[in-house]
Amino acid sequence: MFNTQIILLAHNIRSLWNVGSFFRTADAMGVEKIYLTGYTAQPPRREISKTAIGAEDWIDWEYQKDPVKAIEGLKNEGWKIVGLELEDGAEKIGDYQPPTKVCLVLGHEVTGVPEDIIKLCDDIVYIPMHGKKESLNVSVAAGIALDHLRNSLNHD
């Protein structure tokens, strides 16, 4: 159906509402699976369900405490790991051409994707900011990035 397969990995996300939003956005963007790692909360939780509006019931997901283990497994299966982070050398999301199998990595709402995970990423992308703030809410950023990944090669 799509030219690009997408997985989402959310590491150390504090807000249960952001986690719920990931599920709902994953459904809208045709994400195959969500990995929840670190201290990211997992369903069932009322706060997640309130934002996901049921998407947590049909979106495939898995919890792994160690994100490195999850990433190494995905790499062995041919997935390219793409971090969403403000980082030297990162590529503007609008210029990025995704591979056919991509895992988008999101990090902590304030501190971002940890350096040990950044080092495992095949590519790093960022969303340009045009206002005074340097970043977006993590679930909003996920939506923007997933929309680009989904629509850059797919014209559905």
C-alpha positions, 0 to 999 in steps of 0.5 A: 500500500505504501512505498515507505514502512514506518515504525515509531520509537518513543523513549522516556516520554513523561506525558501520558497524553503525548503517548496517547497522541502518538497512538492516534497519530500513528493510526492516521499516518499508517505507522506499523508499530510503536516501541515504547522504551525507558520510562514511557508509560504503556496502555492501559492507562486512562490518560493514554486512552483519553487522547488515543481514543481507542487507537491503542487497541489496534496499533501494534505496540511493544514495550522494551525498557532498553531502547538500544536493544530495540534499535539493534533488533530493528537494524538487524531487520533492515530498518533505518533509524532516524532521530528527530532532534536538534543536532549538529549535522541534522537534515531539515525534515522537508529535505529528507528522503526517507528509505523504504523502512524507517524507524522514527525516534522521539525523545524526552519532551525537554532533554530530547533523544539521548546521545547514546541513541543519537549515535545509533541513528542512521540519519538525524532530522529536525523541524525548522522553527520560525518563532521564538521557541526552539522546539515543539511539543513532542506529539506535535513534532511527531505528527509533522515528521510522520506526515513528511515521512508518509507523504514524501514518497507516497501520494495517497 
